[in-house]
Amino acid sequence: MDVPFDSTFFKEFHNALACTVKLLLKNDGCSEAIFFCPKRGDSLDKFLEKIEENGLHFSITENYDSEVWKRHQGFMTGDDTCPSYDKHHCYPLMQLPFRKHFLLAECSILSYYHIGSEGHLNCAILATRFCR
């Protein structure tokens, strides 16, 4: 399951979204959702609290794609193409809410990225995961 990153911004929907994720994940075997969203103040932390309250686990990955990471690093060091870049507001972290612990045997990630009108590093990620 892949969810657009703005879906975790509104705190009033966090519990409903966490419940929905829990309902959509399989009860047995490997099952995870993929979220890409920036921290945006404490919004992401509050959402992840709701994930845990609903009995799920999660992992957060900051460097999930080499090209996206390279662009992010460029903006952080003063790339003039995005002077208002703020990593807490613009850079999407990858969160993986999941139901059970599992080992990743292989992970293939293809990415498409562009810089949004407000300096957001927008990503569309296609991930294929094989669990064992």
N, C-alpha and C positions, 0 to 999 in steps of 0.2 A: 504494500500500500504506500503510495507517495502522496504527500499532502503539501499544498502551496504554503509558503512561509508566512504569509500574512494571517493565516488562520490561528496562530497562537498569540497574536498581539492583543486581542480584546479579552481582558481578564474575566468578564462576566460569562464567557463561553468556555472557559478552561475545563470545568468539571464535565460538562456535556461532551466536549471533544475527547477528553480522556476516557469517559465511559464508552463513547462510540468506538474509539480505537480498541478498547478491551473487547468489545463485542465482535469486532471484525477480525481480530487475531485468532488463529487456531488455538484450541485448547491443548493439543498435543503436538509434539514435534517442533520444528523450527517455525517461528512466526514473529515477524517484526514489521514495524511501520518505518517509513523514512520521512523525516521532516528536515527542511532547510529553512532556518530563520535566524535573524540576528538577536542579540540579547535584549535590545530595546528597553533599557532600564531594568526593572525587575520582572518584566513580563514573562520572559523565558523561564526564569527560576520559579516563578509562581505556577506556570504550566507544568513544569517537571515535578513540583510538589504534588499536584493533582494526579499525575501519572503514578507516582508512588502510592498515594492514598488509595488508588484503584487497584493496587496489587500488582502493578507492572514494574519492570526494571527499565533502565535506559542507559545508553552510552552516548557520549558526545565526542565528536571528532572535529578538530579545527582544520587540519590539513588533509583533506579527503581527495583532492585532485591537484596535480602538479601545476597545470595551467591557471586554474582559479587561484591557487596559492601564490603563484608568481605575480599575478595581477594585484592581488591583495597587498603583497609586500611592496610592490611599486607604489601603490596609493599611500601606504603607511610611511614611505620614505620621501613623500612630497611630489609624486607624479602630478604635473600641472594639469592633466586632463580631468582631474576630479579634485579641485581644491577644497571642497567641503566634506571630503570623505571622513567618516567617523566609524571605526570598526564596530563599535557597540550598537550603532544604528544601521549600518549598511552591510556588514559582512555576515553572510549566512553560515552559521554553524550547522553541522549535520548531527541530528539527534536520531537515535534508533530506539524508540520504545519497543520492548519485547516482553514476551510472556515467560519464557524459560531461558536458562543459560544454554549456550551452544558454542561449538567451535566453528569458525569459518574456515572451510577448506580452500575456498577460492572466491575471489570477489572481483568482478569486472565492472568498471565504472566508465561510462562514456559521458562527456559533458558538453554542454553548449552554454555559453555565457555572453552577456552583454552588459554594458553600463547603462543603467536607467537614467531617466531625466533628472533625478535628484541625487545622483551619485551612488545609487545602490548597485551592488555587484549582484546582478540577477543570474541565477543558474537554473538550468533544467538538467537534471541528472537522471540517467537511466542506469539503474544498478541491477545486476544479476548476482544473486548469492546462492551458493551451494553449501548446505549445512550437512554436518555428519554427526 
